[in-house]
Amino acid sequence: MICRLFPAYEVTEGAGVTVHRSIGTPALRNLDPFLLLDHFGSDNPDDYIAGFPDHPHRGFITFTYMLDGHMQHRDSMGNQGDLKPGGVQWMKAASGVIHSEMPRQANGLMRGFQLWINLPASEKMSDPAYQEFSAAAIPEVALEAGRVRVLAGEFNGVRGVIEDPATDVLYLDVALPAHASFSLPLDASRHAFVYVFEGSAQLEKDELARHTLAVLEAGDTVEIRAGAEGARFILVAGRPLGEPVVQHGPFVMNTREEIEQAIADYRDGKLVQTRATMHGS
Ligand code: FE2
């Protein structure tokens, strides 16, 4: 297993929130079909968290996983609610969604991930869709030592809650006690990464410190061993699209013209073309 390591950059995204970005940086522009990975958090109860009031998206999916604290959200599809610890939200912006995301601390903590998943050209202007599940709905697989939460895709015959048909995303949250091991064969047709967010881990010869993303070589079996303090990481894989990516902030399309159209549509109040219904529990 050969892998490439990318320490996350710390970026500023609104008051009171620390963001570690590992995909969507100068070192790793994207990892087809993944466009961005933000690990956000706040552990100072005195911090004022500004959050992200109404803003647009077009051409991709946002996948949000809350670890601690919660996220109040509202969108142009008519969904509104409060994503709680362990909850997961899959929002296919496609032709256009405007939403607000307002993270809130609970017991002085707020932590989570946001992953942007690209859509194929044929789906970029399709209707938006939405899936949301609470922690209680997410299946958990016990390992010999440790456990795996299956958010999307399949692990050990257990199907996750989120269905991601376009790029068939696998999204696992893996927790290992000290020195425990985890292994998984990776499908050669997918791009995959691991991001360590607690403790540290060893991936063959490579030491994965906290806030490090490892791009994995597909077609091989990934073997990860937790360090002395244990490890918690996400392992994500998806089918690459192999299409041109033209990005302008919250719009990700295939051509410059489509980006100009998105900007014009947003300016003219035409970004949101359709509402969608919610699936989840
Ligand atoms: Fe957003």
Residues whose N, C-alpha, C, O or C-beta is under 5 A from the ligand:
A	BS01	FE2	none
